[in-house]
Amino acid sequence: MIRVGILGDIGSGKTYVAKNFGYPVFNADYEVSKLYKSDKKIFLELKKKLPKYIFSFPIDKKQIASAILANKQNLRKIIKIVHKKIRINMNLFLKKNENKKIVILDIPLLLENKINKKNDILIFVDSKKTEILKRLKKRDNYNVKLIKKFKQIQLPVDLKKKKSNFIIKNKFTKRSVNKRIKEILGKINYERNNS
């Protein structure tokens, strides 16, 4: 099984690109949302660490946001608790899809939390800053300060780009994205068959 990790800036279209590969995708953001809605244990752990902010179940993302905005350390506390469970879920996902040729990991902190393996194929989604901003502003929960806090715990975008095996220029058109995905899959298959 080939593991493909999708990297990129917040709002660069990683999830969109991941979906278009046509292989099983592990989407960490989606998994986190699910935990907030349905995992009582996670709620109790977060409530214990952040009682001033996390107080009702299912956890409202606004509670999470106010905790993060109040104090830089809170984001790390949240990640520490949530991340353990995400790792477990990712391993279940990998087990379930072990017979698949390729799986896609759409995990914002893939490198930061050292979830990637040495022979993972890393793909960087490169988008124009103006396009990213336009897209972020359309999100219901758009908050500049919140985005800044998330960026502080992420590796610099340039470093992620450097570490990547492939780059997809995301112009937010299906045609250009799919064309590039086809090329990359061709190269991955070629290398696999000739190694």
C-alpha positions in Angstrom: 0.0 0.0 0.0 1.3 3.4 -1.0 0.6 6.2 1.5 0.1 9.6 0.0 0.2 12.6 2.3 -1.4 15.9 1.2 0.3 19.1 2.4 -0.4 22.7 1.9 -1.4 26.0 3.5 -4.7 26.4 5.3 -7.4 26.9 2.7 -5.3 25.8 -0.3 -7.8 23.1 -1.3 -6.1 20.0 0.2 -9.4 18.2 0.9 -10.6 18.9 -2.6 -7.4 17.5 -4.1 -7.4 14.5 -1.8 -11.0 13.6 -2.9 -10.1 13.8 -6.6 -7.5 11.0 -6.4 -10.2 8.4 -6.3 -8.7 6.4 -3.5 -9.7 6.1 0.2 -9.1 9.3 2.1 -8.4 9.8 5.8 -9.6 13.3 6.5 -8.4 14.4 10.0 -10.5 17.6 10.1 -13.6 15.5 9.5 -12.6 13.0 12.1 -12.0 15.7 14.7 -15.5 17.2 14.0 -17.0 13.7 14.5 -15.1 13.4 17.8 -16.5 16.7 19.1 -20.0 15.6 18.2 -20.0 12.0 19.5 -17.0 11.2 21.8 -18.0 11.7 25.4 -14.6 10.7 26.7 -12.8 13.3 24.6 -15.3 15.9 25.9 -14.6 14.9 29.5 -10.8 15.1 29.0 -11.1 18.5 27.3 -13.5 19.8 30.0 -11.1 18.7 32.7 -8.2 20.6 31.0 -10.2 23.6 29.9 -13.2 23.9 32.2 -13.6 27.6 31.5 -14.2 27.0 27.8 -15.4 23.4 27.2 -18.7 22.9 29.1 -21.4 21.3 27.0 -21.7 18.1 24.9 -21.7 17.7 22.0 -18.8 20.2 21.9 -19.6 23.4 20.0 -16.7 24.5 17.8 -17.2 28.0 19.2 -16.1 26.7 22.6 -12.9 25.3 21.0 -12.3 28.5 19.1 -12.6 30.7 22.2 -10.3 28.4 24.1 -7.7 28.7 21.4 -8.0 32.5 21.1 -7.7 33.0 24.8 -4.4 31.3 25.2 -1.7 29.9 22.9 -1.1 26.9 25.2 -4.8 25.8 24.9 -4.4 24.8 21.3 -1.5 22.5 22.2 -3.6 21.0 25.0 -6.5 20.3 22.6 -4.2 18.7 20.0 -2.6 16.5 22.6 -6.0 15.1 23.7 -7.6 14.9 20.3 -4.5 13.6 18.5 -4.2 10.3 20.3 -7.7 9.4 19.2 -7.1 10.6 15.6 -4.0 8.3 15.4 -6.1 5.3 16.6 -8.7 6.1 14.0 -6.1 6.5 11.3 -4.6 3.1 12.1 -8.1 1.6 11.9 -8.5 3.3 8.5 -5.2 1.9 7.3 -6.1 -1.6 8.5 -9.5 -1.4 6.8 -7.8 -0.4 3.5 -4.7 -2.5 3.6 -5.6 -4.2 0.3 -5.9 -0.9 -1.5 -3.1 0.2 -3.8 -3.1 3.7 -2.5 -4.5 5.6 0.5 -4.6 9.4 0.9 -3.8 11.1 4.2 -5.4 14.5 4.4 -4.0 15.5 7.8 -3.1 19.1 8.5 -0.4 18.3 11.1 1.0 15.3 9.2 4.7 16.4 9.5 4.4 18.4 12.7 3.0 15.4 14.6 5.4 13.0 12.9 2.6 10.8 11.5 4.3 10.4 8.1 6.6 7.5 7.3 9.9 7.7 5.5 8.5 6.3 2.2 5.2 8.2 2.2 4.7 10.2 -1.0 4.1 13.8 -0.1 2.2 16.1 -2.4 2.0 19.8 -1.8 -1.1 21.8 -2.9 0.1 25.1 -4.1 -2.4 27.9 -4.3 -2.2 31.7 -4.8 -2.5 33.6 -1.5 -5.3 35.8 -3.0 -7.3 32.7 -3.9 -6.8 31.1 -0.5 -8.0 34.3 1.2 -11.1 34.5 -1.0 -11.9 30.9 -0.1 -11.3 31.3 3.6 -13.6 34.3 3.8 -16.4 32.2 2.5 -16.2 29.8 5.4 -18.8 30.1 8.1 -16.2 30.0 10.9 -13.7 32.4 9.2 -11.5 34.1 11.9 -8.2 35.7 11.0 -6.9 35.4 14.6 -7.8 31.7 14.7 -6.0 31.0 11.5 -2.9 32.7 12.7 -2.9 30.5 15.9 -3.1 27.4 13.7 -0.3 28.7 11.5 2.0 29.2 14.5 2.0 25.5 15.3 2.5 24.5 11.7 5.8 24.2 9.8 6.5 26.9 7.3 4.8 26.4 4.0 8.1 26.7 2.1 9.6 23.8 4.1 6.6 21.6 3.4 6.9 22.4 -0.3 10.6 21.5 -0.2 9.9 18.2 1.5 7.2 17.2 -1.0 7.7 14.7 -3.9 5.2 16.4 -6.1 3.4 19.8 -6.3 -0.1 20.4 -7.6 -0.8 23.9 -8.6 -4.4 24.4 -7.5 -6.1 26.9 -9.7 -9.4 25.6 -8.3 -10.5 24.1 -11.6 -11.3 20.5 -11.8 -9.6 20.0 -15.1 -6.1 21.3 -14.1 -6.2 19.4 -10.8 -7.3 16.1 -12.3 -4.8 16.4 -15.1 -2.0 16.8 -12.6 -3.3 14.0 -10.4 -3.3 11.7 -13.4 0.4 12.6 -14.1 1.4 12.0 -10.5 -0.4 8.6 -10.3 1.3 7.6 -13.6 4.7 8.4 -12.1 3.9 6.6 -8.8 2.8 3.5 -10.7 5.8 3.7 -13.0 8.2 4.0 -10.1 6.5 1.2 -8.3 6.7 -1.2 -11.2 10.3 -0.4 -11.9 11.8 -0.4 -8.5 
